Amino acid sequence: MAKKTRKYDGILFSGLPGSGKTTTSRQLAQHLGWEVFYVGGLWREEWAKKYPNNEMPFEEYLHTITLEDDTAMDTRAHDMLARGSMVGDMWHGIIGDGLPILRVFITAPLDIRAERALQTNKYTGKTTDEIKKLLQGREERQAEVAKKIYGDWYDYRDPAGYHLTLNSGLLSVEEKISSILHFFDKE
């Protein structure tokens, strides 16, 4: 029996901060037996190198990243996706342009995203309201940076830039993965 060929050789997750991209991408990559990488994780590694004793909170560090650094990180993410059999969790869905990548946008209401974030160790000592402000600030910063890199026309939150949009406030991780695989296999 011939091996099934697919239209896509990778999956790119983008979405709102705290929407569940990392959890979904990690579990999907495990299911597919593919590698996974997280742009947010790559930025946290850079932050930890510069501030090993947490002298600057990560959220503040994000505001110090230059446009050149952001552009270089997007290029790095594009190159990683280009290797194929890769799941990427990133900020800008446009990174997949020119690649056979299934683009998935994950969204969720702010209240749900903040409650989930509260359960992680990333926001120790923060209240739900403080986390909401941080998530909203990150969302706006990502939109501003994307416009500077790709042009005023680009908004990473626009569903038209993706093949599939999923609301993680309504779906479990398993349901999201099932939806993605169903879409992935029918293409």
C-alpha positions in Angstrom: 0.0 0.0 0.0 1.4 3.4 -1.0 2.2 5.9 1.7 -0.4 8.6 1.9 0.8 12.0 0.8 -0.5 15.1 2.5 -0.9 18.6 1.3 0.8 19.9 4.4 4.2 18.9 5.9 3.8 20.9 9.1 1.4 22.7 11.4 1.7 26.3 12.5 -0.2 27.4 15.6 -0.8 31.0 16.2 -3.4 32.6 18.5 -4.1 34.8 21.4 -1.7 34.7 24.4 -2.9 32.1 26.9 -5.3 30.4 24.4 -3.7 27.0 24.7 -1.4 26.9 21.7 1.5 25.3 23.6 -0.6 22.6 25.2 -2.3 21.7 21.9 0.9 21.9 19.8 2.8 19.7 22.3 0.1 17.0 22.3 -0.4 17.1 18.6 3.3 16.8 17.9 3.5 13.8 20.2 0.5 12.2 18.4 2.2 12.8 15.0 5.7 11.9 16.2 6.9 15.2 15.0 9.2 17.8 16.5 7.7 20.9 18.2 9.0 24.3 18.9 7.6 27.3 20.7 8.5 30.9 19.8 7.5 32.0 23.3 9.8 29.4 24.7 12.7 30.5 22.5 12.1 34.1 23.8 12.0 32.8 27.4 15.4 31.1 26.8 16.8 34.4 25.5 15.4 36.2 28.5 16.9 33.7 30.9 20.3 34.1 29.3 20.2 37.9 29.7 18.6 37.9 33.1 19.5 34.6 34.9 18.4 35.9 38.3 15.1 37.4 37.0 16.4 40.9 37.4 13.8 41.9 34.8 10.3 40.3 34.6 9.7 38.5 31.3 6.8 40.7 30.4 9.1 43.8 30.7 11.8 42.0 28.7 9.3 41.5 25.8 9.2 45.3 25.5 13.0 45.5 25.1 13.1 43.2 22.1 14.1 45.1 19.0 12.3 44.9 15.6 15.5 43.3 14.2 15.4 40.7 17.0 11.7 40.0 16.2 12.4 39.7 12.5 15.4 37.4 13.2 13.2 35.2 15.4 10.5 35.0 12.7 13.2 33.9 10.2 14.4 31.3 12.6 10.9 30.0 13.1 10.3 29.9 9.3 13.5 28.0 8.8 12.5 25.5 11.5 9.1 24.9 9.8 10.8 24.5 6.4 12.5 21.3 7.7 9.1 19.6 7.6 7.3 17.2 10.0 7.3 20.1 12.5 4.7 21.7 14.7 5.4 25.3 15.5 3.7 27.5 18.2 4.3 31.1 17.2 3.0 34.6 17.2 2.7 35.4 13.6 0.9 33.1 11.3 2.4 34.7 8.2 5.7 32.9 9.1 4.3 29.9 7.2 4.0 31.8 3.9 5.5 29.8 1.0 5.6 26.6 3.0 3.2 23.6 2.9 2.0 24.3 6.4 -1.5 24.0 7.9 -2.1 27.2 9.8 -4.3 27.0 12.9 -5.5 29.9 15.0 -6.4 29.3 18.6 -8.6 31.7 20.4 -10.5 31.8 23.8 -12.2 34.4 25.9 -9.9 36.6 28.0 -11.4 35.3 31.3 -10.6 31.7 30.4 -7.1 32.6 29.2 -6.4 34.4 32.4 -7.7 31.6 34.6 -5.5 29.1 32.8 -2.5 31.3 33.0 -3.1 31.7 36.8 -2.5 27.9 37.0 0.9 28.1 35.5 4.1 29.1 37.2 4.7 31.9 34.7 2.6 34.4 36.7 3.4 33.7 40.3 2.0 36.3 42.7 -0.3 37.9 40.0 -4.0 38.2 40.3 -6.4 37.2 37.6 -7.0 40.9 36.7 -3.3 41.6 36.5 -2.8 38.6 34.2 -5.7 39.8 32.0 -3.9 43.1 31.6 -0.6 41.3 30.8 -2.3 39.1 28.2 -4.1 42.0 26.6 -0.8 43.9 26.5 1.0 41.0 24.9 -1.7 40.6 22.3 -1.5 44.3 21.4 2.3 44.2 21.3 2.3 41.2 19.0 -0.1 42.9 16.7 2.0 46.1 16.6 5.2 44.2 16.0 3.6 42.2 13.2 2.5 45.3 11.5 6.0 46.8 11.7 7.5 43.6 10.2 4.9 42.7 7.6 3.0 45.9 6.9 0.0 47.8 8.3 -2.3 45.4 6.4 -1.3 42.4 8.5 -3.1 41.5 11.7 -2.2 38.0 13.1 -5.6 37.8 14.7 -7.4 37.9 11.3 -9.0 34.4 10.7 -8.6 34.9 7.0 -4.9 34.2 7.4 -5.5 30.6 8.7 -6.9 27.4 7.4 -8.7 26.6 10.7 -9.7 28.6 13.7 -10.6 26.9 17.0 -12.0 28.3 20.2 -10.2 26.5 23.1 -12.8 28.0 25.5 -15.3 25.6 23.8 -13.1 22.6 23.0 -11.0 20.3 25.0 -7.4 19.6 23.9 -8.6 16.3 22.5 -11.4 17.9 20.5 -9.0 20.5 19.1 -6.6 17.7 18.0 -9.4 15.7 16.5 -10.6 18.7 14.5 -7.1 19.5 13.3 -6.4 15.9 12.3 -9.7 15.6 10.5 -8.9 18.8 8.5 -5.3 17.7 8.0 -6.3 14.3 6.6 -9.1 15.5 4.3 -6.8 18.0 2.5 
